[in-house]
Amino acid sequence: MKKIIFKAIPFDKKLLSLALESGVDAILTSPEDKETVESLGRVSVITPEEMPCVAINEKADEAVAVDLDKKGKDVCLAAGWEIIPVENLLAQIDALALEAESLDRARLAASVMERGADSIVVTPEGAADLKQIVAELKLSQGKMELQKATVTSIESAGLAHRVCVDTTSKLKKGQGILTGNSSAFTFLVHAETESNPYVAARPFRVNAGAVHAYAILPGDKTTYLEELRSGSEVLVVDKSGETSVAVVGRSKLEVRPMLLITAEVQTPEGPVSGKVFLQNAETIRVVSGDGEPVSVVTLKEGDEVLCRIDEAGRHFGMRIKEEISED
């Protein structure tokens, strides 16, 4: 996830308010304005002394940036940077910031050498694009490949503790959370965006499954559903694989009747199957192969649902290389 910083130099209270409302991670401002910025919102405040800005006009300027990095400074390249010097510095500096004066420049800064800058410093000229920059580069986690899996069995599975993940965001039709018995095979469980004659829509909620299930998090990590707490971040995925970050407002755990759903994906190496325990209720939906929410009570063997296939092997939620089988 990219860190988004707004450059409040020169100081402009209107632009600063916009930056705070947009959800930037930090404000870069002059030392004399630091206290004023801190009084307007709880946000990290950085000064040019802590993050010096280097203009890359010639080859020797790259050495200046590297030297500052060696001295423990967070280095920022001034607006007007070009691709080749940035590539050279990304190979030498662990954490590099790039100024961006527009959405297009911010996108470019985030994608150089696929890795991109670690921080994007939006200049006052880019203030009009700031909310879109935050939405695309801070909240978005890129695109994830989903596969169509064929449902092979649906069984009653008795009572279990299940977790409702109530986020602080309103999710849209087609969006949900990836959960499953294995981190290598997760199902796209749809948010409760659809209403029916008996229950109103709750678009902030994903009734995500049993406590033991894996949930996919931002940054290529996982957690057990039972471990989610207020303030945790979860990865929201839509039917096309586009991703974003949502914050958990509440994790609601209750005993409910469950279904065990098994599905299978055909791969070049052979069939791969996965399972998920979901509450036996009409409001709980997965996503069909054509991208539509479908209730688990109407799901049938042979139906297609969207899933994600990955390599197994996690330790405390982090990817590891290990021979492992999870059923």
Backbone bond lengths (Angstrom), bond angles and torsions (degrees), N, CA, C in turn:
res aa  C-N    CA-C-N  psi(-1)  N-CA   C-N-CA  omega(-1)  CA-C   N-CA-C  phi
1 M - - - 1.451 - - 1.533 109.28 -
2 K 1.310 116.74 130.70 1.455 120.72 -178.85 1.532 110.80 -77.54
3 K 1.329 115.13 145.23 1.459 120.89 174.40 1.526 107.61 -90.66
4 I 1.326 116.42 127.97 1.456 120.89 -178.88 1.526 109.10 -107.16
5 I 1.329 115.28 123.29 1.467 122.65 -178.64 1.523 107.89 -119.37
6 F 1.321 116.72 137.09 1.464 119.56 174.96 1.523 108.91 -103.47
7 K 1.333 115.43 132.68 1.454 121.52 -179.74 1.528 109.51 -90.35
8 A 1.328 115.24 102.20 1.473 120.51 -178.70 1.518 110.26 -93.81
9 I 1.310 115.89 54.08 1.465 123.55 177.07 1.530 107.37 -132.33
10 P 1.341 118.78 114.25 1.469 127.96 1.76 1.530 111.10 -72.60
11 F 1.327 116.23 160.70 1.457 121.29 -177.06 1.533 110.23 -68.42
12 D 1.340 115.34 129.48 1.464 122.22 177.61 1.520 106.59 -142.13
13 K 1.320 117.63 111.72 1.454 121.01 -173.08 1.525 112.55 -61.91
14 K 1.343 117.61 -37.10 1.465 120.31 179.94 1.526 110.82 -64.49
15 L 1.332 116.31 -45.21 1.463 119.85 179.33 1.526 110.74 -67.34
16 L 1.322 116.28 -36.06 1.450 120.01 178.19 1.526 110.74 -64.49
17 S 1.324 117.24 -42.45 1.466 121.24 177.62 1.526 110.79 -61.59
18 L 1.329 115.78 -41.35 1.465 120.55 177.18 1.527 110.46 -60.18
19 A 1.320 116.16 -43.30 1.461 120.58 -179.31 1.526 111.35 -62.92
20 L 1.320 116.60 -43.32 1.462 120.42 -179.80 1.527 110.89 -65.78
21 E 1.334 116.30 -40.40 1.468 120.45 178.96 1.532 111.43 -68.14
22 S 1.320 116.98 -28.11 1.463 121.24 -177.87 1.524 112.20 -76.59
23 G 1.326 117.41 -17.35 1.459 120.55 177.33 1.515 114.31 88.65
24 V 1.340 117.27 33.50 1.460 119.54 176.87 1.521 109.93 -65.92
25 D 1.329 116.05 159.75 1.462 121.11 -178.68 1.522 112.34 -82.63
26 A 1.324 116.55 -28.34 1.461 119.58 -175.77 1.521 110.05 -158.75
27 I 1.329 114.83 162.86 1.461 122.47 175.83 1.519 108.16 -119.96
28 L 1.319 115.85 129.70 1.466 121.66 174.08 1.520 107.44 -98.19
29 T 1.316 117.04 118.24 1.456 120.31 -176.96 1.517 110.42 -144.89
30 S 1.306 117.22 165.92 1.460 121.67 179.84 1.529 109.64 -72.74
31 P 1.337 118.24 153.76 1.473 121.62 -176.77 1.524 113.23 -54.96
32 E 1.340 117.37 -37.20 1.464 119.50 -177.44 1.534 112.96 -69.67
33 D 1.338 117.39 -17.96 1.463 120.45 -179.95 1.534 112.64 -102.91
34 K 1.316 117.32 0.51 1.459 120.90 -174.06 1.526 111.96 -60.25
35 E 1.321 118.10 -47.81 1.466 120.94 -178.51 1.528 111.83 -63.07
36 T 1.318 116.48 -37.98 1.464 120.16 179.07 1.519 110.59 -63.48
37 V 1.330 116.73 -43.82 1.467 120.83 178.96 1.525 110.30 -62.37
38 E 1.319 116.75 -44.76 1.466 120.98 -178.72 1.528 111.77 -63.52
39 S 1.326 117.33 -27.44 1.461 120.81 -179.75 1.527 112.39 -77.15
40 L 1.339 116.78 -15.84 1.466 120.92 -176.06 1.520 113.49 -93.12
41 G 1.317 117.39 -17.24 1.460 119.85 -179.49 1.504 111.45 -176.68
42 R 1.333 116.04 155.40 1.466 121.06 178.12 1.529 107.99 -82.51
43 V 1.302 115.33 96.52 1.458 120.92 -176.32 1.528 108.85 -151.01
44 S 1.312 116.49 150.29 1.467 120.19 176.46 1.522 109.53 -66.05
45 V 1.320 115.98 136.51 1.464 121.18 179.62 1.523 108.28 -120.53
46 I 1.323 115.20 128.45 1.463 122.29 -177.50 1.522 108.45 -118.93
47 T 1.315 116.39 143.67 1.471 120.92 175.32 1.520 109.47 -108.85
48 P 1.335 117.66 160.64 1.464 120.42 178.87 1.527 113.23 -59.69
49 E 1.316 117.30 -23.61 1.465 119.26 176.77 1.526 110.58 -67.99
50 E 1.328 116.10 -35.97 1.462 120.63 179.39 1.523 111.33 -79.54
51 M 1.331 116.80 -32.80 1.467 121.72 177.99 1.524 108.65 -129.47
52 P 1.327 116.45 81.72 1.470 119.26 -179.61 1.523 111.71 -66.02
53 C 1.320 115.61 144.23 1.461 122.34 -178.88 1.529 109.23 -103.21
54 V 1.322 116.14 125.67 1.462 121.74 -176.88 1.531 109.00 -114.25
55 A 1.307 116.83 125.62 1.463 121.75 174.18 1.527 108.44 -87.44
56 I 1.323 116.60 125.46 1.463 121.32 -179.05 1.530 108.67 -95.93
57 N 1.308 115.62 95.36 1.458 121.11 179.49 1.519 112.57 -106.22
58 E 1.313 116.22 -20.90 1.470 121.06 179.55 1.520 108.79 -152.41
59 K 1.327 116.03 169.57 1.468 121.45 -174.74 1.525 112.12 -57.36
60 A 1.324 117.53 -36.70 1.466 121.07 -177.54 1.523 112.10 -63.29
61 D 1.333 117.20 -24.32 1.467 120.12 -179.64 1.533 111.74 -68.56
62 E 1.327 116.51 -25.47 1.463 119.46 176.25 1.523 110.45 -63.49
63 A 1.328 115.84 -39.28 1.470 120.19 179.38 1.524 111.14 -65.54
64 V 1.327 116.54 -33.16 1.467 120.54 176.85 1.526 109.70 -62.43
65 A 1.309 116.44 -44.49 1.466 121.17 -180.00 1.523 111.29 -64.00
66 V 1.324 116.64 -43.54 1.468 120.78 179.39 1.526 110.70 -63.43
67 D 1.318 117.01 -40.43 1.468 121.32 179.53 1.531 111.23 -63.54
68 L 1.330 116.55 -41.67 1.466 119.89 177.54 1.530 111.27 -63.39
69 D 1.316 116.18 -38.31 1.461 120.58 177.84 1.526 110.40 -63.21
70 K 1.310 116.97 -42.10 1.472 121.06 179.18 1.525 111.39 -64.00
71 K 1.326 116.53 -26.64 1.465 120.74 178.59 1.532 112.66 -84.90
72 G 1.328 115.44 5.40 1.464 119.84 176.37 1.510 115.24 88.73
73 K 1.331 117.84 11.50 1.461 121.26 179.37 1.529 110.54 -87.85
74 D 1.339 115.86 147.52 1.460 120.62 169.90 1.523 107.48 -82.82
75 V 1.315 116.52 118.25 1.463 121.04 -171.43 1.523 110.88 -95.58
76 C 1.340 114.85 135.54 1.466 121.54 176.18 1.520 108.64 -122.89
77 L 1.328 116.11 135.50 1.462 120.44 175.47 1.521 109.23 -93.91
78 A 1.313 115.71 131.85 1.458 121.88 -176.18 1.527 110.91 -66.30
79 A 1.325 115.51 154.75 1.465 121.82 176.46 1.532 109.68 -51.29
80 G 1.316 115.44 143.21 1.457 120.23 -177.50 1.518 112.69 103.65
81 W 1.334 117.85 -3.17 1.468 122.35 178.24 1.534 110.34 -57.48
82 E 1.331 114.67 154.70 1.459 120.88 177.94 1.528 109.65 -117.70
83 I 1.329 115.51 162.72 1.461 121.09 -170.27 1.529 113.29 -60.95
84 I 1.321 118.15 -49.02 1.469 120.20 -173.13 1.526 112.54 -61.14
85 P 1.343 120.15 -48.26 1.465 118.63 175.95 1.528 113.20 -59.70
86 V 1.330 116.48 -36.51 1.468 119.34 177.98 1.529 110.07 -64.09
87 E 1.325 117.05 -43.90 1.464 120.21 177.70 1.524 111.09 -59.78
88 N 1.337 116.24 -42.12 1.465 119.92 179.19 1.530 111.32 -60.82
89 L 1.327 116.14 -41.67 1.462 120.29 -176.36 1.528 111.86 -77.04
90 L 1.324 117.96 -33.00 1.465 119.85 176.71 1.523 111.18 -61.87
91 A 1.332 116.06 -27.91 1.464 120.57 178.62 1.529 112.40 -77.00
92 Q 1.344 116.51 -13.60 1.468 120.09 -175.17 1.528 114.09 -118.03
93 I 1.332 116.74 -19.77 1.464 121.07 -174.28 1.524 109.65 -117.45
94 D 1.326 115.94 130.80 1.458 120.58 -177.13 1.527 112.48 -69.11
95 A 1.327 116.89 -41.23 1.467 120.66 -177.54 1.526 109.17 -130.00
96 L 1.324 116.11 110.03 1.460 121.29 -176.87 1.527 109.97 -119.56
97 A 1.329 115.71 135.74 1.466 121.64 175.59 1.524 109.46 -108.26
98 L 1.318 116.30 146.57 1.461 121.33 178.23 1.519 109.34 -129.35
99 E 1.325 116.45 133.80 1.453 119.71 173.92 1.522 109.67 -73.59
100 A 1.330 115.31 145.41 1.468 121.26 177.79 1.518 108.50 -139.10
101 E 1.335 116.40 130.74 1.454 121.44 -177.21 1.529 112.84 -106.80
102 S 1.358 116.13 9.49 1.469 120.63 178.29 1.524 108.68 -163.59
103 L 1.343 115.40 169.23 1.458 120.08 177.62 1.523 111.17 -62.82
104 D 1.323 117.46 -42.51 1.464 120.51 -179.29 1.522 111.38 -62.03
105 R 1.336 117.03 -42.48 1.468 119.78 179.01 1.526 111.18 -68.19
106 A 1.335 117.32 -33.85 1.462 120.69 177.04 1.530 110.44 -66.17
107 R 1.337 115.87 -41.90 1.465 119.37 176.92 1.522 111.05 -60.73
108 L 1.328 115.72 -43.44 1.460 120.23 179.66 1.522 110.44 -64.26
109 A 1.327 116.84 -43.15 1.468 121.03 179.88 1.523 111.12 -60.08
110 A 1.317 116.31 -34.46 1.465 120.94 -176.91 1.522 113.22 -80.22
111 S 1.336 117.91 -9.63 1.463 119.76 -171.84 1.521 114.81 -120.89
112 V 1.324 118.93 -1.16 1.463 120.45 -178.70 1.528 109.72 -58.31
113 M 1.311 116.75 129.35 1.466 123.20 -178.82 1.528 111.61 55.80
114 E 1.328 117.22 29.40 1.462 124.94 -178.93 1.528 112.21 66.66
115 R 1.330 117.50 -32.63 1.465 120.75 179.20 1.520 111.45 -75.77
116 G 1.315 116.54 -47.14 1.453 121.84 -179.54 1.514 113.79 73.66
117 A 1.321 115.48 174.82 1.460 120.87 177.13 1.521 109.58 -67.89
118 D 1.331 115.23 151.43 1.460 119.75 177.93 1.526 110.36 -77.80
119 S 1.336 116.42 -31.91 1.462 121.59 179.07 1.519 109.47 -130.88
120 I 1.320 115.40 141.45 1.458 122.12 174.81 1.522 107.24 -110.87
121 V 1.334 116.32 120.67 1.454 121.55 179.43 1.525 107.58 -100.88
122 V 1.317 116.51 105.62 1.461 121.26 -177.27 1.527 108.64 -83.07
123 T 1.319 115.97 123.14 1.462 121.04 -179.35 1.531 109.94 -81.35
124 P 1.330 118.21 165.75 1.477 120.16 178.67 1.525 113.28 -54.72
125 E 1.342 117.64 -30.95 1.470 120.71 178.73 1.535 111.41 -63.72
126 G 1.327 117.14 -23.96 1.458 121.14 -178.35 1.517 113.78 -96.51
127 A 1.332 116.97 8.95 1.468 120.58 -175.79 1.530 112.57 -58.67
128 A 1.325 117.72 -35.38 1.469 120.70 -178.61 1.529 111.50 -64.27
129 D 1.336 116.90 -26.30 1.468 121.58 -179.35 1.526 112.48 -97.66
130 L 1.325 117.29 2.83 1.461 120.51 -168.35 1.529 112.98 -59.50
131 K 1.326 117.82 -46.12 1.463 119.81 -178.15 1.520 111.14 -62.93
132 Q 1.327 117.38 -39.06 1.455 120.56 178.50 1.519 111.01 -69.23
133 I 1.330 117.41 -36.72 1.462 121.02 177.10 1.521 110.33 -62.05
134 V 1.333 116.91 -45.28 1.470 120.82 178.46 1.527 110.03 -62.02
135 A 1.335 116.82 -44.29 1.464 120.85 -178.31 1.524 111.72 -62.03
136 E 1.313 116.97 -42.83 1.465 120.39 -175.70 1.522 113.30 -79.89
137 L 1.329 116.94 -41.60 1.460 119.47 -169.86 1.516 114.22 -99.96
138 K 1.318 116.84 -23.60 1.462 119.54 179.73 1.527 111.22 -98.52
139 L 1.339 117.34 -45.64 1.452 120.59 -177.22 1.520 112.25 -84.74
140 S 1.330 117.52 -39.30 1.455 120.32 -178.87 1.524 110.75 -71.10
141 Q 1.330 115.53 141.52 1.465 121.35 177.12 1.530 111.16 -116.09
142 G 1.331 114.83 22.98 1.459 118.23 179.28 1.518 111.95 84.19
143 K 1.310 115.95 -163.79 1.466 121.43 -177.01 1.516 110.44 -112.64
144 M 1.312 115.24 139.21 1.460 122.47 -177.37 1.527 108.41 -115.54
145 E 1.314 116.05 139.27 1.465 119.81 -179.58 1.526 110.00 -81.36
146 L 1.319 116.12 124.68 1.457 122.18 175.96 1.524 109.71 -109.60
147 Q 1.325 115.95 151.67 1.461 121.01 178.74 1.525 110.01 -120.88
148 K 1.338 114.91 155.96 1.463 120.53 173.09 1.525 108.56 -88.10
149 A 1.329 114.79 123.49 1.462 120.40 178.79 1.526 109.09 -113.03
150 T 1.301 116.52 145.56 1.462 121.86 179.05 1.522 110.07 -95.51
151 V 1.320 116.41 126.94 1.464 120.82 178.71 1.528 108.97 -69.04
152 T 1.344 115.67 125.97 1.467 119.99 -178.60 1.524 112.91 -107.22
153 S 1.337 117.64 -21.43 1.464 119.17 175.88 1.523 110.77 -161.60
154 I 1.328 115.75 150.13 1.466 123.66 175.34 1.522 106.10 -136.64
155 E 1.341 116.83 116.98 1.458 121.00 -174.99 1.515 110.50 -127.94
156 S 1.329 115.96 146.13 1.457 119.61 169.69 1.527 108.23 -67.30
157 A 1.330 116.18 140.19 1.466 119.31 -172.88 1.524 112.68 -130.47
158 G 1.328 116.77 24.95 1.452 120.07 175.76 1.517 112.83 71.02
159 L 1.338 115.68 -160.65 1.459 121.59 -179.24 1.519 110.38 -94.21
160 A 1.318 115.21 147.26 1.461 119.88 178.25 1.520 109.46 -156.48
161 H 1.312 115.64 161.47 1.460 120.14 171.35 1.525 107.85 -78.14
162 R 1.318 115.16 122.18 1.462 119.15 176.94 1.522 109.21 -117.60
163 V 1.336 115.34 158.41 1.463 122.10 -173.64 1.522 110.24 -117.19
164 C 1.327 115.92 122.48 1.457 121.49 166.95 1.523 107.48 -92.29
165 V 1.306 117.01 123.81 1.466 121.63 177.15 1.524 107.56 -97.59
166 D 1.323 115.96 105.05 1.466 121.50 177.69 1.517 108.54 -94.70
167 T 1.316 116.73 112.83 1.458 120.89 -177.35 1.531 110.43 -91.72
168 T 1.309 115.21 168.03 1.468 120.33 176.13 1.521 111.20 -90.64
169 S 1.338 116.45 13.20 1.463 121.97 178.96 1.524 109.97 -120.37
170 K 1.320 116.48 154.23 1.462 121.53 171.54 1.524 107.53 -91.81
171 L 1.315 116.31 113.50 1.450 120.12 179.48 1.530 109.49 -83.53
172 K 1.324 115.17 162.56 1.457 121.38 -175.91 1.521 110.40 -112.29
173 K 1.321 115.24 165.21 1.454 120.19 175.88 1.528 109.29 -55.85
174 G 1.323 115.86 133.16 1.463 121.10 -178.16 1.513 113.38 98.35
175 Q 1.341 117.66 -11.09 1.466 121.21 -177.73 1.526 111.53 -101.81
176 G 1.324 115.23 152.42 1.452 120.80 177.19 1.512 110.70 -172.07
177 I 1.329 115.29 -161.18 1.462 122.81 -178.41 1.525 108.02 -124.17
178 L 1.322 117.21 143.75 1.463 122.36 178.06 1.523 109.81 -88.32
179 T 1.335 116.74 118.28 1.459 121.00 178.15 1.521 109.71 -137.53
180 G 1.330 115.94 159.70 1.454 119.57 178.16 1.513 112.56 176.84
181 N 1.337 115.13 173.21 1.459 121.31 178.69 1.519 112.47 -66.94
182 S 1.320 115.86 -27.16 1.462 121.47 -177.79 1.522 109.37 -128.57
183 S 1.328 115.46 144.12 1.468 119.13 175.46 1.526 110.62 -68.57
184 A 1.344 116.29 -14.67 1.460 120.93 -179.42 1.525 112.91 -87.26
185 F 1.335 117.18 -8.57 1.459 121.01 -179.04 1.522 107.59 -151.19
186 T 1.308 115.88 103.13 1.459 119.84 -178.80 1.525 110.06 -121.30
187 F 1.325 115.99 150.07 1.462 123.90 -177.67 1.533 108.83 -103.22
188 L 1.328 116.52 142.30 1.461 120.70 175.12 1.521 108.40 -81.58
189 V 1.344 115.67 101.34 1.460 121.90 -179.84 1.523 107.85 -90.74
190 H 1.314 116.17 123.27 1.461 122.71 -169.43 1.526 111.93 -78.14
191 A 1.317 116.13 146.16 1.467 121.49 174.15 1.521 109.65 -68.54
192 E 1.338 116.18 159.45 1.468 120.72 -178.68 1.528 110.31 -83.05
193 T 1.337 115.18 62.34 1.467 121.08 -179.34 1.522 112.62 -86.02
194 E 1.341 116.77 -13.60 1.463 120.76 -173.99 1.535 109.93 -100.65
195 S 1.323 116.50 134.31 1.468 120.70 178.00 1.527 109.56 -96.15
196 N 1.348 115.73 163.40 1.459 120.82 172.25 1.525 107.68 -142.52
197 P 1.327 119.67 176.56 1.473 120.31 -175.53 1.527 114.41 -61.43
198 Y 1.336 117.05 -15.35 1.462 119.92 -173.29 1.523 113.57 -109.97
199 V 1.318 116.60 -26.04 1.469 120.28 -174.53 1.526 109.40 -135.10
200 A 1.336 116.39 132.89 1.460 120.19 176.09 1.528 110.12 -74.21
201 A 1.310 115.54 155.16 1.469 120.19 176.00 1.523 109.95 -64.33
202 R 1.321 115.27 143.43 1.463 121.84 173.33 1.525 106.81 -127.83
203 P 1.325 117.94 79.56 1.467 121.29 -171.24 1.522 115.00 -66.60
204 F 1.323 116.93 -9.15 1.468 119.92 176.84 1.526 111.61 -85.71
205 R 1.338 117.92 -7.94 1.473 121.66 -168.77 1.516 112.83 -109.47
206 V 1.343 114.64 139.84 1.461 121.70 166.76 1.527 107.30 -124.32
207 N 1.323 116.25 114.75 1.461 121.30 174.50 1.523 105.22 -79.79
208 A 1.333 115.92 93.84 1.461 120.73 -156.53 1.514 115.81 -92.61
209 G 1.354 118.37 -13.72 1.451 118.25 178.02 1.506 113.73 130.32
210 A 1.329 115.34 -169.84 1.457 121.62 -176.19 1.523 111.54 -74.04
211 V 1.339 114.48 157.93 1.472 120.78 -172.09 1.522 113.73 -57.53
212 H 1.338 117.51 -29.67 1.471 120.27 -174.16 1.527 113.02 -82.26
213 A 1.330 117.21 -11.37 1.469 120.91 -172.60 1.524 111.13 -66.36
214 Y 1.313 115.11 149.26 1.457 121.27 171.57 1.524 109.42 -77.77
215 A 1.324 116.07 144.13 1.459 122.11 168.50 1.514 107.87 -123.21
216 I 1.328 116.78 139.63 1.459 121.33 179.63 1.526 109.11 -82.41
217 L 1.336 115.63 131.91 1.456 122.68 -178.94 1.526 110.38 -110.64
218 P 1.321 117.65 167.33 1.473 119.80 172.21 1.537 109.93 -61.44
219 G 1.326 115.06 157.83 1.461 119.83 176.24 1.507 113.69 74.35
220 D 1.345 118.12 24.77 1.461 122.31 177.04 1.527 111.80 60.02
221 K 1.325 116.73 39.36 1.454 121.69 177.24 1.530 109.91 -118.71
222 T 1.328 115.50 167.22 1.454 120.98 175.68 1.526 109.26 -132.08
223 T 1.316 114.95 166.28 1.455 121.74 171.20 1.511 107.75 -149.11
224 Y 1.328 117.04 163.89 1.451 119.93 170.10 1.525 108.11 -81.21
225 L 1.315 117.20 144.01 1.462 119.94 -179.36 1.529 111.27 -55.04
226 E 1.318 117.23 -35.95 1.460 121.08 -177.96 1.527 112.20 -63.41
227 E 1.343 116.59 -22.04 1.463 120.29 -176.13 1.531 113.20 -87.71
228 L 1.335 118.05 -7.87 1.461 119.64 -179.67 1.525 110.66 -69.41
229 R 1.327 115.84 137.72 1.452 122.79 -178.48 1.522 109.96 -135.42
230 S 1.325 116.57 166.09 1.464 120.38 174.13 1.528 109.22 -55.58
231 G 1.323 115.42 129.58 1.461 120.35 -178.60 1.514 113.87 96.50
232 S 1.347 118.31 -14.11 1.469 120.52 174.69 1.525 109.53 -66.13
233 E 1.308 116.53 155.33 1.461 121.63 174.18 1.520 109.74 -105.82
234 V 1.317 116.14 138.56 1.457 121.27 175.71 1.528 108.71 -124.43
235 L 1.316 114.67 157.20 1.458 120.37 178.69 1.518 109.47 -92.30
236 V 1.318 115.90 121.39 1.466 121.77 175.27 1.529 107.67 -95.66
237 V 1.319 115.96 132.05 1.468 121.99 -177.33 1.520 108.31 -126.19
238 D 1.342 116.55 139.08 1.465 118.00 176.51 1.518 110.48 -105.68
239 K 1.327 115.69 177.41 1.463 121.69 -172.66 1.523 113.68 -61.29
240 S 1.346 117.50 -21.88 1.464 120.28 179.18 1.524 112.04 -95.09
241 G 1.334 116.75 -1.37 1.469 120.64 179.70 1.507 114.46 95.83
242 E 1.342 117.49 -3.42 1.463 119.64 177.31 1.530 109.37 -68.05
243 T 1.329 116.04 140.75 1.450 120.13 -173.76 1.520 112.16 -122.93
244 S 1.326 114.98 158.49 1.454 121.70 174.24 1.523 107.78 -154.42
245 V 1.311 115.92 172.76 1.461 121.44 -178.53 1.519 109.27 -107.50
246 A 1.322 116.86 136.47 1.463 122.43 172.98 1.524 108.87 -127.82
247 V 1.318 115.97 148.90 1.465 122.17 179.03 1.523 109.00 -97.33
248 V 1.319 115.83 137.19 1.458 120.74 177.95 1.530 109.01 -76.60
249 G 1.318 115.91 122.02 1.454 120.21 175.41 1.518 111.63 -87.66
250 R 1.343 115.15 -33.60 1.463 120.25 -178.09 1.519 108.07 -159.08
251 S 1.308 116.27 140.48 1.460 122.24 172.78 1.518 107.54 -111.65
252 K 1.320 117.23 117.39 1.464 122.13 -171.16 1.529 109.97 -110.43
253 L 1.323 115.67 114.21 1.466 121.55 -174.56 1.521 109.30 -111.67
254 E 1.347 116.14 124.81 1.462 121.88 -179.27 1.521 109.50 -146.03
255 V 1.334 116.87 156.65 1.459 121.40 176.34 1.530 108.62 -85.37
256 R 1.329 116.05 126.12 1.459 121.49 -177.73 1.543 109.94 -144.52
257 P 1.346 118.26 156.69 1.476 120.73 174.15 1.533 109.95 -67.89
258 M 1.317 115.74 141.93 1.465 120.37 -171.54 1.528 112.01 -124.05
259 L 1.321 113.79 158.56 1.457 123.21 170.07 1.520 108.88 -116.33
260 L 1.321 116.62 143.86 1.463 121.82 172.09 1.522 107.68 -105.55
261 I 1.322 115.52 114.42 1.471 121.81 -177.82 1.522 108.81 -107.05
262 T 1.306 116.21 128.46 1.465 122.59 177.19 1.525 108.67 -116.52
263 A 1.332 115.78 137.54 1.477 120.45 179.51 1.516 108.80 -139.41
264 E 1.317 115.40 162.97 1.467 120.86 -173.94 1.520 110.50 -138.17
265 V 1.323 115.10 139.43 1.461 122.41 176.18 1.527 108.12 -116.46
266 Q 1.317 115.13 133.84 1.466 119.76 175.33 1.522 109.25 -86.64
267 T 1.319 117.64 121.81 1.461 122.71 178.80 1.530 108.93 -118.72
268 P 1.338 118.12 165.40 1.472 119.98 177.48 1.528 113.10 -57.86
269 E 1.342 116.20 -25.12 1.468 120.56 -179.83 1.517 112.24 -89.00
270 G 1.338 116.23 -5.72 1.451 120.10 -178.66 1.516 111.45 125.04
271 P 1.336 117.75 177.96 1.457 120.68 -178.05 1.524 112.45 -69.75
272 V 1.341 115.56 141.71 1.462 122.56 175.72 1.521 107.47 -124.98
273 S 1.326 117.17 130.47 1.459 119.57 -177.46 1.526 111.53 -119.03
274 G 1.323 115.17 156.72 1.452 121.10 178.58 1.520 110.08 -147.80
275 K 1.343 115.32 164.57 1.456 120.70 -176.73 1.520 110.36 -135.18
276 V 1.332 114.27 155.79 1.457 120.18 174.46 1.531 108.15 -150.14
277 F 1.328 116.47 139.52 1.456 122.47 173.39 1.527 108.55 -97.11
278 L 1.342 116.99 121.55 1.451 121.81 178.78 1.525 109.96 -129.40
279 Q 1.318 115.64 151.76 1.461 119.99 -179.07 1.524 110.89 -61.78
280 N 1.319 115.53 140.73 1.464 122.24 179.20 1.530 108.41 -84.13
281 A 1.333 115.89 84.66 1.460 121.56 -179.83 1.519 109.23 -155.38
282 E 1.340 115.67 150.26 1.468 120.73 -175.00 1.524 112.84 -63.16
283 T 1.325 117.47 -29.07 1.468 120.84 -175.08 1.526 112.98 -77.69
284 I 1.334 117.34 -10.77 1.471 119.68 -179.73 1.520 107.79 -90.67
285 R 1.326 115.26 124.72 1.460 120.50 -174.50 1.523 111.39 -130.33
286 V 1.315 114.95 146.68 1.452 122.10 166.05 1.527 106.72 -105.17
287 V 1.324 117.08 -176.39 1.467 120.02 -177.97 1.526 108.57 -112.13
288 S 1.310 115.94 126.28 1.461 121.22 -177.51 1.523 111.03 -70.92
289 G 1.317 114.98 168.93 1.458 119.79 -179.89 1.508 114.03 -60.54
290 D 1.343 117.39 -24.95 1.463 120.21 177.68 1.524 112.33 -97.32
291 G 1.345 116.39 13.10 1.463 120.15 171.66 1.504 116.16 89.64
292 E 1.330 118.03 9.13 1.457 121.43 -178.49 1.530 110.98 -98.79
293 P 1.347 117.36 142.96 1.463 118.91 175.03 1.520 110.74 -67.94
294 V 1.331 117.16 134.10 1.462 121.16 -179.54 1.524 108.39 -132.26
295 S 1.327 116.29 130.30 1.455 121.67 -177.77 1.524 110.87 -67.17
296 V 1.329 116.32 144.37 1.465 119.88 179.38 1.526 111.37 -67.25
297 V 1.336 118.35 -22.14 1.468 119.56 -179.14 1.529 111.74 -78.49
298 T 1.322 118.17 -17.64 1.472 120.91 177.15 1.534 111.84 -104.84
299 L 1.325 116.23 -4.04 1.470 120.61 -179.73 1.525 110.00 -65.41
300 K 1.339 116.90 140.10 1.457 121.58 -178.40 1.520 110.76 -128.44
301 E 1.315 115.55 156.39 1.464 120.26 172.14 1.528 108.51 -57.98
302 G 1.313 116.55 136.84 1.457 121.74 -177.75 1.510 113.66 95.84
303 D 1.347 117.68 -16.48 1.471 120.53 176.26 1.529 109.80 -69.16
304 E 1.325 115.58 152.12 1.466 120.34 176.47 1.525 110.23 -101.58
305 V 1.331 115.53 137.67 1.462 121.77 177.01 1.525 108.77 -131.68
306 L 1.338 115.85 156.41 1.467 119.77 -179.58 1.517 110.44 -85.94
307 C 1.331 114.71 132.78 1.457 122.44 -179.34 1.526 109.57 -138.42
308 R 1.299 115.27 171.42 1.461 120.58 173.98 1.525 108.66 -124.68
309 I 1.340 115.34 130.19 1.457 122.00 177.96 1.521 108.11 -103.73
310 D 1.326 116.43 135.52 1.462 121.13 -178.06 1.522 107.96 -146.72
311 E 1.326 116.32 177.21 1.448 120.70 173.39 1.520 109.57 -83.72
312 A 1.332 116.49 137.90 1.463 119.87 176.26 1.525 109.23 -74.79
313 G 1.317 115.18 161.53 1.463 120.40 177.05 1.511 112.18 120.64
314 R 1.334 115.48 94.36 1.460 121.15 178.44 1.519 108.73 -137.02
315 H 1.328 115.94 143.94 1.455 121.84 174.76 1.515 107.60 -132.69
316 F 1.340 117.09 115.16 1.460 122.51 -173.44 1.531 110.95 51.42
317 G 1.339 115.88 39.03 1.453 121.80 175.42 1.506 115.64 84.64
318 M 1.331 117.44 -6.54 1.467 120.57 -178.36 1.519 110.34 -100.81
319 R 1.337 115.94 143.50 1.459 121.21 -178.23 1.526 110.69 -66.31
320 I 1.342 116.81 132.72 1.453 121.78 174.74 1.524 108.77 -134.78
321 K 1.321 116.34 158.99 1.456 121.61 174.87 1.526 107.72 -90.58
322 E 1.312 116.23 109.81 1.453 120.77 -176.57 1.516 108.75 -158.86
323 E 1.328 114.92 141.33 1.468 118.08 175.28 1.518 107.67 -77.04
324 I 1.324 115.96 118.58 1.455 119.63 -174.67 1.527 109.59 -149.22
325 S 1.318 115.61 145.08 1.468 121.34 176.44 1.515 108.06 -130.49
326 E 1.324 116.52 129.45 1.457 121.50 178.85 1.524 108.40 -126.77
327 D 1.318 117.19 129.30 1.467 121.01 -176.65 1.532 109.50 -116.14
